[in-house]
């Protein structure tokens, strides 16, 4: 018989799992235990990867040969549970629920991979970085970190079920639980691959920032190089002793013309070398 409760009704499992296990339930860690022969109790955090804004919730499942009890709050999990035949044996219901829980995750990861690819292409084709791209890179990294932690904890549960430690699951379901464990491992590897891909996108963004900063420094350097000869002229004619040009009636226009010629010559030379 299948029973569905909310996580606030966790005390309903106290008699099933025993006082010792109930008092030691870790609040933020996955668990797969055998309260008694022929029964199984699993608990793990659930993160709906298709909905970034959803908060992480917790799932508790108690299962024996005749009964299965689900304690969960996620509307998505409740919808998946309604699609599972409650007339099947309890362990098969738990297996089908875990399979349904991760069934569409690979497509979500594919869409995220496309988003990272588009972001990287956007960064590589732009001449100047924009703040939105940097924020998106940070957001993707945080989302993937939550996914990695979620699958790392889920794989602890599925690996124990697949190994059937202490005879947790019936023998005829061993291969199905092993397939489930391989699926979760594959999803975890995919998330790690996307994390590496996001690192490449972050490096592309940082490269664009560095290029922009180098361009700004190049402009300042060119401006400094253009006005450096003028500084020399100012220093030359600013010396505090008589110079022949002081007595020349055209000395002042000459210095002005010399300064303009120097500026135009430097500007033309730098422009020809494509320094700016």
C-alpha positions as CSV (number, residue, x, y, z in Angstrom):
1,X,0.0,0.0,0.0
2,X,1.3,3.5,-0.9
3,X,1.0,6.4,1.5
4,X,2.0,10.0,0.6
5,X,2.7,12.5,3.4
6,X,4.4,15.8,3.7
7,X,7.8,16.2,5.3
8,X,6.3,17.9,8.3
9,X,4.8,14.5,9.2
10,X,8.1,12.8,9.5
11,X,7.2,11.5,13.0
12,X,4.9,9.1,11.3
13,X,8.0,7.1,10.4
14,X,9.4,6.9,13.9
15,X,7.9,3.5,14.7
16,X,8.9,2.2,11.3
17,X,12.5,3.2,11.3
18,X,13.1,2.9,15.0
19,X,14.1,5.5,17.7
20,X,17.8,5.0,17.1
21,X,17.7,5.8,13.4
22,X,15.0,8.5,13.8
23,X,17.0,10.5,16.3
24,X,20.2,10.3,14.2
25,X,18.6,11.4,10.9
26,X,21.0,13.9,9.4
27,X,19.2,17.1,8.3
28,X,21.4,17.8,5.3
29,X,22.9,14.5,4.3
30,X,21.7,11.6,2.2
31,X,21.0,8.3,3.9
32,X,20.2,4.8,2.8
33,X,19.5,2.5,5.7
34,X,17.9,-0.9,6.6
35,X,15.8,-0.3,9.7
36,X,14.9,-4.0,9.8
37,X,15.2,-7.0,7.5
38,X,13.3,-6.6,4.3
39,X,12.8,-2.8,4.7
40,X,14.6,0.2,3.3
41,X,14.7,3.9,4.3
42,X,16.2,6.5,2.0
43,X,16.4,10.3,2.4
44,X,18.0,12.8,0.1
45,X,17.6,16.5,-0.9
46,X,15.7,17.2,-4.1
47,X,16.6,20.0,-6.5
48,X,14.3,20.6,-9.5
49,X,17.0,21.4,-12.1
50,X,14.4,22.5,-14.7
51,X,13.2,25.3,-12.4
52,X,16.2,27.4,-11.2
53,X,14.1,29.5,-8.8
54,X,12.7,26.4,-6.9
55,X,14.2,25.9,-3.4
56,X,15.8,22.6,-2.5
57,X,13.4,20.3,-0.7
58,X,13.9,16.9,1.0
59,X,12.4,13.5,0.1
60,X,12.0,10.6,2.5
61,X,11.0,7.1,1.3
62,X,10.3,4.1,3.5
63,X,9.7,0.8,1.8
64,X,9.2,-2.9,2.7
65,X,7.6,-5.9,1.0
66,X,4.0,-4.6,1.5
67,X,4.1,-0.9,2.1
68,X,5.8,2.2,0.8
69,X,5.6,5.7,2.3
70,X,6.7,8.9,0.5
71,X,7.3,12.1,2.5
72,X,7.7,15.0,0.1
73,X,6.6,18.6,-0.6
74,X,7.6,19.3,-4.1
75,X,4.6,19.7,-6.5
76,X,6.8,18.3,-9.3
77,X,7.5,15.1,-7.3
78,X,3.8,14.7,-6.5
79,X,2.9,14.9,-10.2
80,X,5.5,12.2,-11.0
81,X,4.2,10.0,-8.2
82,X,0.6,10.2,-9.6
83,X,1.9,8.7,-12.9
84,X,3.2,5.6,-11.1
85,X,1.0,2.6,-10.7
86,X,0.3,2.1,-6.9
87,X,-0.6,-1.5,-7.5
88,X,3.0,-2.5,-8.2
89,X,5.2,-3.9,-5.5
90,X,6.7,-1.2,-3.2
91,X,10.3,-1.5,-4.3
92,X,9.3,-1.3,-8.0
93,X,7.4,1.9,-7.1
94,X,10.5,3.4,-5.5
95,X,12.5,2.4,-8.5
96,X,10.0,4.0,-11.0
97,X,9.9,7.1,-8.9
98,X,13.6,7.6,-8.9
99,X,13.8,6.9,-12.6
100,X,11.0,9.4,-13.3
101,X,12.8,11.9,-11.0
102,X,15.9,11.9,-13.3
103,X,14.2,11.0,-16.5
104,X,14.2,14.4,-18.2
105,X,17.4,15.8,-16.5
106,X,19.6,14.9,-19.5
107,X,17.5,17.2,-21.7
108,X,17.7,20.0,-19.2
109,X,21.5,19.6,-19.3
110,X,21.5,19.7,-23.1
111,X,19.6,23.0,-23.1
112,X,22.1,24.4,-20.5
113,X,25.0,23.2,-22.8
114,X,23.4,25.1,-25.7
115,X,23.1,28.2,-23.5
116,X,26.8,28.0,-22.5
117,X,27.8,27.5,-26.1
118,X,25.7,30.6,-27.2
119,X,27.2,32.6,-24.4
120,X,30.8,31.6,-25.3
121,X,30.1,32.5,-29.0
122,X,28.7,35.8,-27.9
123,X,31.8,36.6,-25.9
124,X,34.2,35.6,-28.6
125,X,32.4,37.6,-31.3
126,X,32.1,40.9,-29.3
127,X,34.8,43.4,-29.3
128,X,33.8,44.7,-25.9
129,X,32.5,42.7,-22.9
130,X,29.1,43.6,-21.4
131,X,28.0,43.3,-17.8
132,X,25.1,41.0,-18.6
133,X,27.5,38.3,-19.9
134,X,29.6,38.4,-16.8
135,X,26.4,38.1,-14.6
136,X,25.2,35.2,-16.7
137,X,28.5,33.3,-16.3
138,X,28.3,33.7,-12.5
139,X,24.7,32.6,-12.5
140,X,25.5,29.5,-14.6
141,X,28.4,28.5,-12.3
142,X,26.1,28.7,-9.2
143,X,23.4,26.7,-10.9
144,X,25.9,24.0,-11.9
145,X,27.3,23.9,-8.4
146,X,23.9,23.2,-7.0
147,X,23.3,20.5,-9.6
148,X,26.7,18.9,-8.8
149,X,25.9,18.8,-5.1
150,X,22.4,17.4,-5.8
151,X,23.7,14.5,-8.0
152,X,26.6,13.8,-5.6
153,X,24.2,13.2,-2.8
154,X,21.7,11.3,-5.0
155,X,24.4,8.9,-6.2
156,X,25.3,8.0,-2.6
157,X,21.7,6.6,-2.3
158,X,21.5,5.0,-5.7
159,X,24.9,3.3,-5.3
160,X,23.8,1.7,-2.0
161,X,20.6,0.5,-3.6
162,X,22.5,-0.8,-6.6
163,X,24.9,-2.7,-4.5
164,X,22.0,-4.0,-2.4
165,X,24.0,-3.8,0.8
166,X,22.4,-6.1,3.4
167,X,19.8,-7.2,0.9
168,X,18.1,-3.9,0.6
169,X,16.2,-4.6,-2.6
170,X,14.8,-7.8,-4.1
171,X,17.1,-9.8,-6.3
172,X,15.0,-9.4,-9.4
173,X,15.4,-5.6,-9.3
174,X,19.2,-5.5,-8.8
175,X,19.9,-4.8,-12.5
176,X,17.3,-2.1,-12.7
177,X,18.7,-0.3,-9.7
178,X,22.2,-0.7,-11.1
179,X,21.0,1.0,-14.3
180,X,19.5,3.8,-12.2
181,X,22.9,4.3,-10.5
182,X,24.7,4.5,-13.8
183,X,22.2,7.1,-15.0
184,X,22.9,9.3,-12.0
185,X,26.6,8.9,-12.4
186,X,26.3,9.9,-16.1
187,X,24.3,13.0,-15.1
188,X,27.0,13.9,-12.5
189,X,29.7,13.5,-15.1
190,X,27.7,15.7,-17.5
191,X,27.4,18.5,-14.9
192,X,31.1,18.3,-14.3
193,X,31.7,18.6,-18.0
194,X,29.4,21.7,-18.1
195,X,31.4,23.2,-15.2
196,X,34.5,22.9,-17.2
197,X,32.7,24.4,-20.2
198,X,31.5,27.3,-18.1
199,X,35.1,27.9,-17.0
200,X,36.1,28.3,-20.6
201,X,33.3,30.8,-21.1
202,X,34.5,32.7,-18.0
203,X,38.0,32.7,-19.4
204,X,36.6,34.1,-22.7
205,X,34.9,36.8,-20.8
206,X,38.0,37.6,-18.8
207,X,40.0,37.7,-22.1
208,X,37.6,40.3,-23.5
209,X,38.0,42.4,-20.3
210,X,41.7,42.2,-20.6
211,X,41.6,43.1,-24.3
212,X,39.4,46.2,-23.5
213,X,41.8,47.2,-20.7
214,X,44.8,46.8,-23.1
215,X,43.0,48.9,-25.7
216,X,42.5,51.7,-23.1
217,X,46.1,51.5,-22.1
218,X,47.2,51.6,-25.7
219,X,45.2,54.8,-26.2
220,X,46.8,56.4,-23.2
221,X,50.2,55.3,-24.4
222,X,49.7,56.8,-27.8
223,X,48.5,60.1,-26.3
224,X,51.5,60.2,-24.1
225,X,53.9,59.5,-27.0
226,X,52.3,62.3,-29.1
227,X,52.7,64.9,-26.3
228,X,56.1,63.7,-25.2
229,X,58.0,65.8,-27.9
230,X,55.9,68.8,-26.9
231,X,57.1,68.4,-23.3
232,X,60.6,68.4,-24.6
233,X,60.0,71.6,-26.5
234,X,58.4,73.3,-23.5
235,X,61.4,72.2,-21.4
236,X,63.8,73.4,-24.0
237,X,62.3,76.9,-24.4
238,X,61.5,77.2,-20.7
239,X,65.1,77.4,-19.6
240,X,65.8,80.5,-17.6
241,X,68.6,82.0,-19.8
242,X,68.6,84.0,-23.1
243,X,68.3,82.0,-26.3
244,X,68.7,83.3,-29.9
245,X,65.1,82.5,-30.8
246,X,63.9,85.0,-28.1
247,X,65.2,88.0,-30.2
248,X,63.7,86.5,-33.4
249,X,60.5,88.2,-34.4
250,X,59.1,85.0,-35.8
251,X,60.3,82.8,-33.0
252,X,56.9,82.4,-31.3
253,X,55.1,81.4,-34.5
254,X,57.9,79.0,-35.2
255,X,57.5,77.2,-32.0
256,X,53.7,76.9,-32.5
257,X,54.3,75.6,-36.1
258,X,57.0,73.1,-34.8
259,X,54.6,71.8,-32.1
260,X,51.8,71.3,-34.7
261,X,54.2,69.5,-37.1
262,X,55.4,67.2,-34.3
263,X,51.8,66.3,-33.3
264,X,50.6,65.7,-36.8
265,X,53.7,63.6,-37.7
266,X,53.3,61.4,-34.6
267,X,49.6,61.0,-35.2
268,X,50.2,60.0,-38.8
269,X,53.0,57.5,-37.9
270,X,50.9,55.8,-35.2
271,X,47.9,55.7,-37.5
272,X,49.9,54.0,-40.2
273,X,51.1,51.4,-37.8
274,X,47.5,50.8,-36.6
275,X,48.4,51.5,-33.0
276,X,44.9,52.9,-32.5
